Amino acid sequence: MRARLERYFQFEALGANWRTEILAGSTTFVTMAYIIFVNPSILRETGMPVAAVTAATCLASAIGCFLMCGLARYPIALAPGMGLNAYFTYTVCLGMGVNWRIALGAVFLSGVIFLILTALGIRQLILEAIPRELFSAVAVGIGLFIAFIGFRNAGIIQPHAATIVSLGNLRDPGTLLSVFGLLLIAGLMVWRVRAAMLLGILATTLVGAATGLVRWNPQPYSPADLSSTFLKLDVAGALNLGLLEIVFVFLFVDLFDNIGTLVAVGTRAGLFDRDGHIPRVNRILTSDAVASTAGALCGTSTVVSYIESAAGVVAGGRTGVTAIVCGLLFLAALFVAPLLGVIPAQATAPALIIVGALMLTHTEEIEWARPASAIPAFLTLAAIPLTFSIANGLAFGFTSFTLLKVIAGEWRKVSWLVYLLTALFILRFFYLGTG
């Protein structure tokens, strides 16, 4: 049995061994386990039960990792995506007033469409058509979006009638607790501690409890609590014409997120072949699509491949065994994490700020010296946090990119699919008018 597994995962060809793969899977888990606490802290603002979302987060992550292991055989872990969970909560549910059940229906539909596009090979057309300038800009914009939410939740910034936002009360005990958490996580990362975010969240929570700022009220829990969100999605409501753009954004950002992760992890692990392609890439995207639909059924926002998988690769992970180890740890967390009680916003806000900061590394991939690239990229990354909408950022980016190409006389270099998407975005501006 062991020999058959080693042949299936190509241990000999990849120079892998069980000890290293198990260590790599554990490393990946501790670097991304913060999502177990951060995701429920974001989605609870939609009215979703915290215990159920925590369980759904663990279960959906485990399913995604198992799929990546068995189907694609790569050391890539999956979990509900940062940025997409913020879009789900703050733009769709709170901003547009959409019930979380309908929003879950939109996530489910986007996963189904993603699966169909992958099966039909249309994904390749979309990937070739998307302006590469916008890949990095979307990642940076989402990073700023996440960091903005973190600063707000920490109380470091607050609304202001005259200046829109201003500095918050830094003498407020809750804000000071968040500042402590921010410095702690940053310090742990400087010391290269793998589980910096997870340890920082837990330590900040403990300090808050010790100082009376946080009250630990563990609730009785059983896996049956998942029933509060399991199969509660409203697909029929998501099919409403006015919500189709939500489905599109979930689909589009998921696609961007996957490509960025594949490039980063694939380069680090040497997964690319001589032609610059990743073998079995369709299986990777299929795993992601199925995981997203499973996540929606369980009760969480879009599941994506995680860039933190690179930590496991650095630790020596080369096969799907790394992914299944990570999945097993998420499955174990399913029975433990909800018992810890609600992690306060003061503890998760620093993690949001740090995640946002890490996503800004993509700015170096933007050709700032070329106006035709820099302007659409800037409009994309600026519009996402300033309009509190990933959809608006994509719309500004696509529209400006296409128009500048036409102005420069390079309209023949633009794919017909980009023109189609640009036309849809322009129609969206006229249709919605605002927001």
C-alpha positions as CSV (number, residue, x, y, z in Angstrom):
1,M,0.0,0.0,0.0
2,R,2.8,2.4,1.0
3,A,4.7,1.7,-2.2
4,R,1.5,2.3,-4.3
5,L,1.0,5.6,-2.7
6,E,4.6,6.6,-3.3
7,R,4.2,5.7,-7.0
8,Y,0.9,7.6,-7.3
9,F,2.5,10.8,-5.7
10,Q,5.7,10.3,-7.7
11,F,7.9,10.3,-4.6
12,E,11.0,9.1,-6.4
13,A,10.7,11.6,-9.3
14,L,10.1,14.5,-7.0
15,G,12.6,13.5,-4.3
16,A,9.9,13.3,-1.7
17,N,9.7,11.3,1.6
18,W,7.0,10.9,4.2
19,R,8.7,12.7,7.0
20,T,9.3,15.8,4.9
21,E,5.8,15.8,3.4
22,I,4.1,15.5,6.9
23,L,6.3,18.3,8.2
24,A,5.5,20.5,5.1
25,G,1.7,19.9,5.6
26,S,1.9,20.8,9.2
27,T,3.9,24.0,8.3
28,T,1.3,25.0,5.7
29,F,-1.5,24.5,8.3
30,V,0.0,26.6,11.0
31,T,0.7,29.5,8.5
32,M,-2.9,29.6,7.4
33,A,-4.8,28.4,10.4
34,Y,-5.6,32.0,11.3
35,I,-8.5,31.7,8.8
36,I,-10.3,29.5,11.3
37,F,-10.8,32.5,13.5
38,V,-10.6,35.4,11.0
39,N,-13.2,34.0,8.5
40,P,-16.0,33.7,11.2
41,S,-15.2,37.1,12.6
42,I,-15.9,38.6,9.2
43,L,-18.9,36.5,8.1
44,R,-20.6,36.9,11.5
45,E,-21.4,40.5,10.6
46,T,-23.8,39.1,8.0
47,G,-25.8,37.5,10.8
48,M,-24.4,34.0,10.2
49,P,-23.9,31.9,13.4
50,V,-20.3,32.0,14.5
51,A,-20.1,28.3,15.5
52,A,-21.6,27.2,12.3
53,V,-19.3,29.3,10.2
54,T,-16.2,28.1,12.1
55,A,-17.2,24.5,11.5
56,A,-17.9,25.3,7.8
57,T,-14.5,26.9,7.5
58,C,-12.7,23.9,8.8
59,L,-14.8,21.4,6.8
60,A,-14.6,23.3,3.5
61,S,-10.8,23.7,3.9
62,A,-10.4,20.0,4.6
63,I,-12.5,19.1,1.5
64,G,-10.5,21.4,-0.6
65,C,-7.2,20.0,0.6
66,F,-8.4,16.4,0.1
67,L,-9.4,17.2,-3.5
68,M,-6.1,18.9,-4.2
69,C,-4.3,15.8,-2.9
70,G,-6.3,13.1,-4.6
71,L,-7.2,14.7,-7.9
72,A,-4.3,17.2,-8.6
73,R,-1.6,15.7,-6.4
74,Y,0.0,19.1,-5.6
75,P,1.2,20.6,-2.3
76,I,-1.4,23.3,-2.4
77,A,-3.9,23.9,0.4
78,L,-7.3,25.6,0.1
79,A,-9.5,27.6,2.5
80,P,-12.1,30.4,2.3
81,G,-10.3,33.3,0.6
82,M,-9.4,36.5,2.3
83,G,-10.8,39.4,0.3
84,L,-13.6,37.3,-1.1
85,N,-15.0,36.9,2.4
86,A,-14.8,40.6,2.9
87,Y,-16.6,41.2,-0.4
88,F,-19.2,38.6,0.6
89,T,-19.8,40.5,3.9
90,Y,-19.2,44.2,3.4
91,T,-20.2,44.7,-0.2
92,V,-22.8,42.0,-1.0
93,C,-24.5,41.5,2.4
94,L,-24.1,44.8,4.2
95,G,-23.6,47.1,1.3
96,M,-26.2,45.7,-1.1
97,G,-28.5,44.4,1.6
98,V,-28.4,40.8,0.2
99,N,-29.3,38.0,2.7
100,W,-26.4,35.7,3.4
101,R,-28.3,32.7,2.2
102,I,-28.6,34.3,-1.3
103,A,-24.9,35.3,-1.2
104,L,-24.0,31.7,-0.5
105,G,-26.2,30.8,-3.5
106,A,-24.0,33.2,-5.6
107,V,-20.9,31.5,-4.3
108,F,-22.3,28.1,-5.3
109,L,-23.2,29.3,-8.8
110,S,-19.8,30.8,-9.3
111,G,-18.2,27.4,-8.4
112,V,-20.5,25.6,-10.8
113,I,-19.7,28.0,-13.6
114,F,-16.0,27.8,-12.8
115,L,-16.3,24.0,-13.1
116,I,-18.1,24.1,-16.4
117,L,-15.6,26.6,-17.8
118,T,-12.7,24.3,-16.8
119,A,-14.4,21.2,-18.2
120,L,-15.0,23.0,-21.6
121,G,-11.5,24.5,-21.8
122,I,-12.9,28.0,-21.9
123,R,-10.7,28.8,-18.9
124,Q,-7.7,29.0,-21.2
125,L,-9.4,31.6,-23.4
126,I,-10.2,33.7,-20.3
127,L,-6.7,33.5,-18.9
128,E,-5.1,34.5,-22.3
129,A,-7.5,37.4,-22.6
130,I,-7.1,38.9,-19.1
131,P,-4.6,41.8,-19.2
132,R,-1.7,40.7,-17.1
133,E,-1.4,44.3,-15.8
134,L,-4.6,43.8,-13.9
135,F,-3.7,40.5,-12.1
136,S,-1.3,42.2,-9.8
137,A,-3.5,45.3,-9.4
138,V,-6.5,43.3,-8.2
139,A,-4.3,41.5,-5.6
140,V,-3.0,44.9,-4.4
141,G,-6.4,46.4,-4.3
142,I,-7.8,43.5,-2.3
143,G,-4.9,43.8,0.1
144,L,-5.7,47.5,0.7
145,F,-9.4,46.6,1.1
146,I,-8.6,44.0,3.7
147,A,-6.1,46.3,5.5
148,F,-8.7,49.1,5.5
149,I,-11.2,46.8,7.2
150,G,-8.6,45.8,9.7
151,F,-7.7,49.4,10.6
152,R,-11.4,50.1,11.1
153,N,-12.1,47.1,13.2
154,A,-9.1,47.9,15.4
155,G,-10.3,51.4,15.9
156,I,-7.1,52.9,14.5
157,I,-9.2,54.8,12.0
158,Q,-12.8,56.1,12.3
159,P,-15.4,57.9,10.2
160,H,-15.2,61.7,10.0
161,A,-17.8,64.0,8.5
162,A,-15.2,66.4,7.1
163,T,-12.3,64.2,6.1
164,I,-14.2,60.9,5.5
165,V,-11.8,59.1,7.8
166,S,-9.5,60.2,10.6
167,L,-7.3,58.8,13.3
168,G,-9.1,56.9,16.0
169,N,-8.7,57.1,19.8
170,L,-5.3,55.5,20.4
171,R,-5.9,55.7,24.1
172,D,-8.9,53.4,23.9
173,P,-8.1,50.1,25.6
174,G,-9.5,48.0,22.7
175,T,-7.5,49.9,20.1
176,L,-4.4,49.6,22.3
177,L,-5.0,45.8,22.4
178,S,-5.1,45.7,18.6
179,V,-1.9,47.8,18.3
180,F,-0.3,45.3,20.7
181,G,-1.5,42.4,18.4
182,L,-0.2,44.2,15.3
183,L,3.3,44.7,16.8
184,L,3.3,41.1,18.2
185,I,2.4,39.5,14.8
186,A,4.9,41.8,13.0
187,G,7.6,40.9,15.5
188,L,7.0,37.2,15.2
189,M,7.2,37.4,11.4
190,V,10.5,39.3,11.7
191,W,11.7,36.4,13.7
192,R,10.4,34.1,10.9
193,V,7.9,32.2,13.2
194,R,5.8,30.1,10.8
195,A,2.6,30.4,12.8
196,A,3.0,34.1,13.5
197,M,-0.6,35.1,12.7
198,L,-2.2,32.3,14.5
199,L,0.0,32.8,17.6
200,G,-0.5,36.5,17.5
201,I,-4.3,36.2,17.4
202,L,-4.4,33.7,20.3
203,A,-1.9,35.7,22.4
204,T,-3.8,39.0,21.8
205,T,-7.0,37.2,22.9
206,L,-5.3,35.9,26.0
207,V,-4.0,39.4,26.9
208,G,-7.4,40.8,26.3
209,A,-8.9,38.2,28.6
210,A,-6.3,38.8,31.3
211,T,-7.0,42.6,31.3
212,G,-10.8,42.2,31.2
213,L,-11.2,43.5,27.7
214,V,-12.2,40.1,26.4
215,R,-14.5,37.7,28.1
216,W,-14.1,34.0,27.3
217,N,-17.6,32.5,27.1
218,P,-17.1,29.0,25.5
219,Q,-20.4,27.7,24.1
220,P,-21.5,24.1,24.1
221,Y,-20.6,22.7,20.6
222,S,-21.2,19.7,18.5
223,P,-20.6,19.1,14.8
224,A,-24.4,19.3,14.5
225,D,-24.2,23.1,14.9
226,L,-23.1,23.1,11.3
227,S,-26.8,22.6,10.5
228,S,-27.4,26.3,11.0
229,T,-25.7,27.0,7.7
230,F,-25.5,23.6,6.0
231,L,-27.6,23.6,2.8
232,K,-29.1,27.0,3.7
233,L,-28.0,28.6,0.5
234,D,-30.6,30.2,-1.8
235,V,-29.6,29.5,-5.3
236,A,-32.9,30.7,-6.8
237,G,-32.5,34.1,-5.2
238,A,-28.9,34.3,-6.5
239,L,-30.2,33.8,-10.1
240,N,-32.0,37.2,-9.9
241,L,-30.7,39.3,-12.8
242,G,-29.5,42.1,-10.4
243,L,-27.2,39.6,-8.6
244,L,-25.4,38.2,-11.7
245,E,-22.5,40.6,-11.3
246,I,-22.0,39.2,-7.8
247,V,-21.6,35.7,-9.3
248,F,-19.2,37.2,-11.9
249,V,-17.0,38.8,-9.2
250,F,-16.8,35.6,-7.1
251,L,-15.9,33.7,-10.3
252,F,-13.4,36.3,-11.6
253,V,-11.5,37.0,-8.4
254,D,-11.4,33.3,-7.7
255,L,-9.7,32.8,-11.1
256,F,-7.2,35.6,-10.4
257,D,-6.5,34.2,-7.0
258,N,-5.8,30.8,-8.3
259,I,-3.5,31.9,-11.1
260,G,-1.4,34.1,-8.7
261,T,-1.1,31.2,-6.2
262,L,-0.2,28.7,-8.9
263,V,2.5,30.9,-10.3
264,A,4.0,31.6,-6.9
265,V,3.9,28.1,-5.5
266,G,4.7,26.4,-8.8
267,T,7.8,28.5,-9.3
268,R,9.0,27.9,-5.8
269,A,8.4,24.1,-6.0
270,G,9.7,23.7,-9.6
271,L,6.3,22.5,-10.9
272,F,6.5,24.1,-14.3
273,D,7.5,22.0,-17.3
274,R,9.9,23.1,-20.0
275,D,7.2,24.9,-21.9
276,G,6.3,27.0,-18.8
277,H,3.1,25.1,-18.1
278,I,1.9,23.3,-14.9
279,P,0.9,19.7,-15.6
280,R,-2.6,18.8,-14.5
281,V,-3.5,22.5,-14.2
282,N,-7.2,21.7,-15.0
283,R,-7.3,19.3,-12.1
284,I,-6.1,22.1,-9.8
285,L,-8.8,24.4,-11.0
286,T,-11.4,21.6,-10.8
287,S,-10.4,20.9,-7.2
288,D,-10.9,24.6,-6.4
289,A,-14.2,24.8,-8.2
290,V,-15.6,21.8,-6.4
291,A,-14.3,23.0,-3.1
292,S,-16.1,26.4,-3.6
293,T,-19.4,24.6,-4.2
294,A,-18.8,22.4,-1.2
295,G,-18.0,25.5,0.9
296,A,-21.2,27.2,-0.2
297,L,-23.1,24.1,0.8
298,C,-21.5,24.0,4.2
299,G,-21.9,27.7,4.8
300,T,-18.9,29.8,3.9
301,S,-17.6,32.1,1.3
302,T,-15.5,31.2,-1.8
303,V,-12.7,28.6,-1.2
304,V,-9.4,29.4,-3.0
305,S,-5.9,28.1,-3.2
306,Y,-3.7,29.7,-0.5
307,I,-0.4,31.5,-1.1
308,E,0.6,30.3,2.3
309,S,1.1,26.9,0.6
310,A,4.5,28.3,-0.3
311,A,5.6,27.9,3.3
312,G,5.0,24.1,3.1
313,V,6.9,24.0,-0.2
314,V,9.8,25.9,1.4
315,A,9.7,23.2,4.1
316,G,10.2,20.5,1.4
317,G,6.6,19.7,0.4
318,R,6.4,18.4,-3.2
319,T,3.3,16.2,-3.4
320,G,-0.3,15.9,-2.6
321,V,0.6,14.3,0.7
322,T,1.4,17.8,2.0
323,A,-2.1,18.9,1.1
324,I,-3.8,15.9,2.8
325,V,-1.9,16.4,6.0
326,C,-3.1,20.0,6.0
327,G,-6.6,18.8,5.4
328,L,-6.5,16.3,8.2
329,L,-5.4,19.1,10.6
330,F,-8.3,21.3,9.4
331,L,-10.6,18.3,10.0
332,A,-9.2,17.9,13.6
333,A,-9.8,21.7,14.1
334,L,-13.4,21.1,13.3
335,F,-13.9,19.5,16.7
336,V,-11.7,22.0,18.6
337,A,-11.9,25.5,17.2
338,P,-15.6,26.3,18.0
339,L,-14.9,25.5,21.7
340,L,-12.5,28.4,22.0
341,G,-15.3,30.9,21.8
342,V,-15.5,34.0,19.7
343,I,-12.2,35.6,18.9
344,P,-12.7,39.4,19.3
345,A,-12.3,41.8,16.5
346,Q,-9.4,43.5,18.4
347,A,-7.4,40.2,17.9
348,T,-8.3,39.5,14.3
349,A,-8.0,43.1,13.1
350,P,-4.1,43.0,13.3
351,A,-4.1,39.8,11.1
352,L,-6.2,41.6,8.5
353,I,-3.8,44.5,8.4
354,I,-0.8,42.1,8.1
355,V,-2.4,40.1,5.3
356,G,-3.2,43.3,3.5
357,A,0.4,44.4,3.8
358,L,1.7,41.1,2.4
359,M,-0.5,41.4,-0.6
360,L,1.2,44.7,-1.5
361,T,4.3,42.8,-2.7
362,H,2.5,42.5,-6.0
363,T,3.1,46.2,-6.7
364,E,6.5,45.3,-8.0
365,E,4.9,43.3,-10.8
366,I,3.2,46.4,-12.2
367,E,5.1,48.3,-15.0
368,W,4.7,51.8,-13.4
369,A,6.9,53.4,-16.1
370,R,4.3,52.6,-18.8
371,P,1.2,54.7,-18.5
372,A,-0.9,52.2,-20.5
373,S,-0.2,49.7,-17.7
374,A,0.2,51.9,-14.7
375,I,-3.0,53.9,-15.1
376,P,-5.4,50.9,-15.4
377,A,-3.5,49.2,-12.5
378,F,-3.8,52.3,-10.3
379,L,-7.5,52.8,-11.0
380,T,-8.1,49.1,-10.2
381,L,-6.2,49.0,-6.9
382,A,-7.4,52.4,-5.8
383,A,-11.1,51.9,-6.6
384,I,-11.4,48.6,-4.7
385,P,-10.8,50.1,-1.2
386,L,-12.1,53.6,-1.9
387,T,-15.5,52.4,-3.4
388,F,-15.5,49.4,-1.0
389,S,-16.1,47.1,-4.0
390,I,-13.9,44.6,-5.9
391,A,-16.4,44.8,-8.8
392,N,-15.9,48.5,-9.2
393,G,-12.1,48.1,-9.2
394,L,-12.3,45.5,-12.0
395,A,-14.7,47.7,-13.9
396,F,-12.4,50.7,-13.8
397,G,-9.4,48.6,-14.6
398,F,-10.9,46.8,-17.6
399,T,-12.5,49.9,-19.1
400,S,-9.4,52.2,-18.8
401,F,-7.1,49.4,-20.2
402,T,-9.3,49.0,-23.3
403,L,-9.8,52.7,-23.9
404,L,-6.1,53.5,-23.6
405,K,-5.2,50.7,-26.0
406,V,-7.7,52.2,-28.5
407,I,-6.3,55.7,-28.0
408,A,-2.8,54.4,-28.5
409,G,-3.8,52.8,-31.8
410,E,-3.2,49.3,-30.4
411,W,-6.8,48.2,-30.6
412,R,-5.8,45.1,-32.7
413,K,-3.8,43.8,-29.7
414,V,-6.8,43.6,-27.5
415,S,-8.7,40.3,-27.4
416,W,-12.3,40.2,-28.4
417,L,-13.1,38.8,-25.0
418,V,-11.6,41.9,-23.3
419,Y,-13.8,44.1,-25.5
420,L,-16.8,42.0,-24.5
421,L,-16.0,42.3,-20.8
422,T,-15.3,46.0,-21.2
423,A,-18.7,46.5,-22.8
424,L,-20.4,44.6,-20.0
425,F,-18.6,46.8,-17.4
426,I,-19.7,50.0,-19.2
427,L,-23.3,48.8,-19.3
428,R,-22.9,48.1,-15.7
429,F,-21.9,51.7,-15.0
430,F,-25.0,52.9,-16.8
431,Y,-27.3,50.3,-15.3
432,L,-26.2,50.8,-11.7
433,G,-25.2,54.5,-11.8
434,T,-23.8,54.2,-8.2
435,G,-22.4,51.7,-5.8
